[in-house]
Amino acid sequence: MADARPIFYVSDGTGITAETIGHSLLTQFNGVSFDPRRIPFVDSVEKAEAAVAEIRATGERAGCRPIVVNTVVDPDLNALLAESGALMLDLFAPFIAPLEQELGVRRESAVGHAHGMVDFAAYEQRINATNYALTHDDGIDIHYDDADVILVGVSRSGKTPTCLYLALHYGVKAANYPLTEEDLEGSGLPPRLRAHRGKLFGLTIDPQRLQQIRQERKPNSRYATMELCRREVAAAETMFRQENIPVLSTTHTSIEEIASKVLAHKGIRRSMF
């Protein structure tokens, strides 16, 4: 990536925290190009030295100072990483001292707490919810008694990735029901959804965006025609209005935001970790 500033997400664990927070920070700087790389599991001197060498070499090739977004907890490894000459952004440093003072407890510099299986019950709940989302994807299993939420919408409106995100991150049992042409030509809700009205949440999408997505999946098919996309979206939105189903457009909305809005509207309170 020409003229891009090298960004390294360095962690003694998966690097998910560093990458998530770092990405949020970098999006505040419009017009600046970044070349992101993740270096996870930097939990030894040898791995830290290898990371330093990679960071230095990348900076020399790019002709600019790299930026390191860092969640390594070992202070000795942090000192070693600083020898790379990069701008070091330690995500934990600003918060540790105030928390230690407030809580009256010294932190434990233990590796892997952020994304380890600390709470086995919560981890198992997320796995079970993921299996549920997979078995209840696109109407494969239509028994929704155990569902926390059922996402409803036309094909390719974002139901499946949202269900999986809700399951993986929050342990929410999310099913999804794809509205077929037969459903949209009928009157009212499809019969199999009527008993679960309180769990329903509608997803819609701009027809032009829908046509682009379907064209990538099934090029030059009837499924991907603009006419069919417009008709299906219009019919689905009419159904949602008539049945008083809450609805959200996914056209310019991230999966994270969709999931958060679904949880908030349904009053489902779950922690991410």
JOQUI-V333225 format. One record per pair of residues at least 24 apart in sequence whose C-alpha atoms are under 6 Angstrom apart, sorted by the first residue. I is the first residue (numbers start at 0). J is the second residue. Records with the same first field share a line. If there is no record, write none. Layout:
I=J ; J
This chain:
3=32 ; 33 ; 34
4=33 ; 34
5=33 ; 34 ; 65
6=34 ; 35 ; 65 ; 66 ; 67
7=35 ; 36 ; 37 ; 67
8=37 ; 67 ; 68
9=38 ; 39 ; 69
10=39 ; 40 ; 41 ; 69 ; 70 ; 71
11=39 ; 40 ; 41 ; 42 ; 71
12=39 ; 40 ; 111
13=39
14=39
17=70
51=80 ; 83
55=83
72=108
124=170
125=166 ; 167 ; 170
128=166 ; 170 ; 171 ; 172
129=166 ; 167
132=173 ; 174
135=174
136=175
137=175 ; 176 ; 177
138=176
146=172 ; 173
147=172 ; 173
148=173 ; 198
149=173 ; 174 ; 175 ; 198 ; 199
150=175 ; 199 ; 200 ; 201
151=175 ; 176 ; 201
152=177 ; 178 ; 201 ; 202
153=177 ; 178
156=204
161=254
168=271
169=269 ; 271
183=234
200=245 ; 246
201=245 ; 246
202=246 ; 247 ; 248
203=248
204=248 ; 249 ; 250
205=250
